[in-house]
Amino acid sequence: MALALELEDERDFLLEALPGTARRRRPWVPITLAALVLAAVLVFIAGNERQANTQFDQADHSVVQTRDRIAAAEAELTEVRNNLRFLRVQISVSEKALSDDTTLLQGVRAALAQAQTDASNKSSYIVSLKTCQGGVQQAVNALSVGDESHAVAALTAVSTACQSASTSSA
């Protein structure tokens, strides 16, 4: 406490030593300092506000660009979805056509197998018929010269072929 009293006395002493005009100007110093501090704070706040506005404008610009990109991506996605729907329809139609073609092909294969069987049977019939014809012709030739034993032998040799040909033709 003694120190505070000493400082106060010293201050009073210094104030008395100053000329009268200096003592009168002194009350304006705090007001001037306060005004300068207030001006500095206002300049700082204005700078901050300007920086905040600039950052907000940049953020707003980024948001607009992002929204544009999202809209473009959505448009592309819609186009891809439409293409996918179209492809699904095409696949469905193709699957139906493939199923129909498979059924038709199975019918054609069955008809081909039947035709091959018929061709094989007709080929066997023709072979049997030619063999039979050859034996009958030998028998006719043998009979024309009066050789009955060769005629019988020729007919006996082709009898199986002739029976096969007669049952195949029926």
C-alpha positions in Angstrom: 0.0 0.0 0.0 2.9 2.2 0.7 4.1 1.7 -2.8 0.8 2.8 -4.3 0.9 6.0 -2.2 4.4 6.7 -3.3 3.4 6.3 -6.9 0.5 8.5 -6.5 2.6 11.2 -4.9 5.2 10.9 -7.7 2.4 11.2 -10.3 1.1 14.3 -8.7 4.6 15.8 -8.6 5.1 15.1 -12.3 1.7 16.6 -13.1 2.6 19.8 -11.2 5.9 20.0 -13.1 4.1 20.0 -16.5 3.1 23.3 -17.9 -0.7 24.1 -17.7 -1.4 23.5 -21.3 0.0 19.9 -21.1 -2.2 19.1 -18.2 -5.3 20.3 -20.1 -4.5 18.2 -23.2 -4.0 15.1 -21.3 -7.7 14.2 -20.9 -8.1 14.0 -24.7 -5.3 11.4 -25.0 -7.5 8.5 -23.8 -10.3 9.6 -26.0 -8.0 9.8 -29.0 -6.5 6.4 -28.1 -9.9 4.9 -27.8 -11.0 6.4 -31.1 -7.8 5.0 -32.8 -8.4 1.6 -31.2 -12.0 1.8 -32.3 -11.0 2.8 -35.8 -8.4 -0.1 -35.9 -11.1 -2.5 -34.8 -13.5 -1.2 -37.4 -10.8 -1.5 -40.1 -10.0 -5.1 -38.9 -13.8 -6.0 -38.8 -14.2 -4.5 -42.3 -11.3 -6.5 -43.6 -12.6 -9.6 -42.0 -16.0 -9.0 -43.4 -14.5 -8.5 -46.9 -12.5 -11.7 -46.6 -15.6 -13.5 -45.3 -17.6 -12.2 -48.3 -14.9 -13.3 -50.7 -14.8 -16.8 -49.1 -18.6 -17.0 -49.2 -18.6 -16.0 -52.9 -16.0 -18.7 -53.6 -18.0 -21.3 -51.6 -21.2 -20.3 -53.4 -19.4 -20.6 -56.8 -18.1 -24.0 -55.8 -21.7 -25.0 -54.7 -23.1 -23.9 -58.1 -20.4 -25.8 -60.0 -21.0 -28.9 -57.9 -24.8 -28.6 -58.5 -24.0 -28.3 -62.3 -21.8 -31.4 -62.1 -24.5 -33.3 -60.2 -27.1 -32.3 -62.7 -24.8 -33.5 -65.6 -24.1 -36.8 -63.8 -27.9 -37.3 -63.2 -28.6 -36.6 -66.8 -25.9 -39.2 -67.8 -27.3 -41.6 -65.3 -30.8 -41.2 -66.7 -29.4 -41.8 -70.2 -27.6 -44.9 -69.0 -30.7 -46.2 -67.3 -32.7 -45.7 -70.5 -30.1 -47.5 -72.5 -30.1 -50.3 -70.0 -33.9 -50.6 -70.3 -33.6 -50.7 -74.1 -31.0 -53.4 -73.8 -33.1 -55.4 -71.5 -36.0 -55.3 -73.9 -33.6 -56.3 -76.7 -32.3 -59.1 -74.6 -35.8 -60.3 -73.8 -36.7 -60.2 -77.5 -33.5 -62.0 -78.5 -34.1 -64.7 -75.8 -37.6 -65.3 -77.1 -36.3 -65.5 -80.7 -33.5 -67.8 -79.5 -36.0 -70.0 -77.7 -38.2 -70.2 -80.9 -35.2 -70.9 -83.1 -34.0 -73.6 -80.7 -37.5 -75.3 -80.8 -37.4 -75.0 -84.6 -33.9 -76.4 -84.8 -34.9 -79.4 -82.6 -37.7 -80.1 -85.1 -35.3 -79.8 -88.0 -32.8 -82.1 -86.3 -35.6 -84.7 -85.8 -36.7 -84.4 -89.4 -33.0 -84.7 -90.5 -32.6 -87.8 -88.4 -35.7 -89.3 -89.9 -34.6 -88.4 -93.4 -31.2 -90.0 -92.7 -32.9 -93.1 -91.4 -35.2 -93.1 -94.5 -32.2 -92.6 -96.8 -30.3 -95.5 -95.1 -33.4 -97.7 -95.4 -33.8 -96.8 -99.1 -30.1 -97.4 -99.7 -30.4 -100.9 -98.2 -33.6 -101.5 -100.2 -31.8 -100.4 -103.4 -28.8 -102.7 -102.6 -31.1 -105.6 -101.9 -33.2 -104.9 -105.0 -30.1 -104.7 -107.3 -28.7 -108.0 -105.7 -32.1 -109.6 -106.3 -32.3 -108.3 -109.8 -28.8 -109.5 -110.6 -29.7 -113.1 -109.4 -33.0 -113.1 -111.2 -31.3 -112.0 -114.4 -28.7 -114.8 -114.0 -31.5 -117.3 -113.5 -33.3 -116.0 -116.6 -30.1 -116.2 -118.6 -29.5 -119.8 -117.3 -33.1 -120.8 -118.2 -32.8 -119.3 -121.6 -29.9 -121.7 -122.3 -31.8 -124.5 -120.6 -29.6 -124.7 -117.5 -32.1 -125.2 -114.7 -29.6 -126.1 -112.0 -27.7 -122.8 -112.5 -31.1 -120.9 -112.6 -32.2 -122.5 -109.2 -28.7 -121.8 -107.7 -28.8 -118.2 -108.8 -32.3 -117.7 -107.3 -31.4 -119.5 -104.1 -28.3 -117.3 -103.7 -30.4 -114.1 -104.0 -33.5 -115.3 -102.2 -32.6 -113.4 -98.9 -31.9 -110.2 -100.8 -35.2 -110.6 -102.7 -37.2 -111.2 -99.5 -35.5 -108.1 -97.9 -36.4 -106.0 -100.9 -40.0 -107.2 -100.9 -40.5 -106.4 -97.2 -38.7 -103.0 -97.5 -41.0 -101.9 -100.3 -44.1 -102.5 -98.2 
